[in-house]
Amino acid sequence: MNKSYYIKNAIIVNEGMVFGGGVYINDGLIKMVFMSGDQPAVPNGAEVIDAYGLHLIPGLIDDQVHFRDPGLTHKADLYTESKAAVAGGITSFMEMPNTRPQTLTQELLEEKYKLGSEKSLANFSFYMGASNDNLDEILKTDPARVCGIKVFMGASTGNMLVDDPVTLQNIFEKAPTLVAVHCEDEPTIQENTKILKERFGEDIPIEYHPLIRSEEACFKSSSFAVELAKKYDTRLHVLHLSTARELGLFDNSIPLGEKKITAEVCVHHLWFHDGDYERLGNFIKWNPAIKSMEDRDELLKGLLDNRIDVVATDHAPHTIEEKENTYFKAPSGGPLVQHSLSAMLELFKRGVISLEKVVEKMCHAPAVCFGVKNRGFIREGYAADLALVDLNDPWTVEKDNILYKCGWSPFEGQQFHSAVTHTFVNGHLTYKMGVFDESVKGKRLLFDRHK
């Protein structure tokens, strides 16, 4: 990778500041960051990109995706979804273990890393999965080379529910690195399901999804996870908060780098609410469920006041045919990586979040939260993972511009006013104005952190 780039006349958004300037990229690294008034001469051989009118941000780091590879590749795979991610300005992702086979051994984990190196256009990490009986494998996880341990404290997908109290205590006490949890209480869900089945039978209307996977189910599980983490001093990351009530579990009085317990919210929980089920049905069926407008608005407040640390996608594609099934047969999850940044920039356009805060929560905070080495910031010596964004380029999400293998998006018909124009991954211009250069693959993420 010898090609170098000199980006000038950009509006840089980085570390709470917005300023005119540019960067010089060489050997995959950011070699120089400069302000417009201090613009140096163009180094020999560098390709000049005049970014006048564009914003330059660090590449996004998505800490929660399901790219379905291996075993479920009729829905998605590492190549197609990483391509969609790069088009959306995401340069690094962390992928979940509920594939087929499930990632429950170190050998299977390394097989996924091999797939990533062969197929992914973005940088990648893969979670080690937890079950009720694989503690020995969990304890072998290398914190310098694996993003974390994923625990399903709720049977969201497949049979990876970890509900044995002794197992949970052992994981929280002994995990060698960050523990990321999906929190929904399964007995509560089952009881809610039983009540509604008695009323509706098998074909429960989708608008009852947030009553089945209820606020109580979420809070009971997430509060238990926080309780365990405090007891065992675990580095805990609670994924996809969906209720206002859960915000009380999280602290905004200390800097992110010092937090032992952190939280994430996903784009769909900041965008949709339960009034959207009538229009979109199973296409916004997620676990945990999209809930009330009040929950949505309070989650945004929690993001702005730093009780919530990270914005991610929980990108989880299914085919249109699968989604068009009846309630119990339609799987939960939907595709988001191509559109997450545009959606958050739309919230910026509406005046509800600043540009600096979008970059903080989607770029900086995931890097700090997980201890990602040399990424997530526009800093000299860091990997040149960057995105150029046009904040005044209206476009509408339509079938023919969707890159997901599943071929649909819950945002279809939505007009966004911001678009990614260029994405650099490790200094390689992977995406430019709708065209991909797939000659260089992404790299395995490395981590610099303690438990």
Sequence and secondary structure as in RCSB ss.txt:
>XXXX:A:sequence
MNKSYYIKNAIIVNEGMVFGGGVYINDGLIKMVFMSGDQPAVPNGAEVIDAYGLHLIPGLIDDQVHFRDPGLTHK
ADLYTESKAAVAGGITSFMEMPNTRPQTLTQELLEEKYKLGSEKSLANFSFYMGASNDNLDEILKTDPARVCGIK
VFMGASTGNMLVDDPVTLQNIFEKAPTLVAVHCEDEPTIQENTKILKERFGEDIPIEYHPLIRSEEACFKSSSFA
VELAKKYDTRLHVLHLSTARELGLFDNSIPLGEKKITAEVCVHHLWFHDGDYERLGNFIKWNPAIKSMEDRDELL
KGLLDNRIDVVATDHAPHTIEEKENTYFKAPSGGPLVQHSLSAMLELFKRGVISLEKVVEKMCHAPAVCFGVKNR
GFIREGYAADLALVDLNDPWTVEKDNILYKCGWSPFEGQQFHSAVTHTFVNGHLTYKMGVFDESVKGKRLLFDRH
K
>XXXX:A:secstr
    EEEEEEEEEETTEEEEEEEEEETTEEEEEEEGGG     TT EEEE TT EEEE EEEEEE   TTT TTT
  HHHHHHHHHHTTEEEEEE S SSS S SHHHHHHHHHHHHHH SSEEEE EE  TT HHHHTT  TTT   EE
EEES  STT B   HHHHHHHHHH SS EEEEE  HHHHHHHHHHHHHHHTT   GGGHHHHS HHHHHHHHHHH
HHHHHHHT  EEE     SGGGGG   SS GGG SEEEEEEHHHHH  GGGHHHHGGGG  SS    HHHHHHHH
HHHHTTSS EEE  B    HHHHTS TTTS      TTTHHHHHHHHHHTTSS HHHHHIIIIIHHHHHHTBTT 
SS  TTSB  EEEEETT  EE  GGG  STT   TTTT EES EEEEEEETTEEEEETTEE TTS   B  B   
 
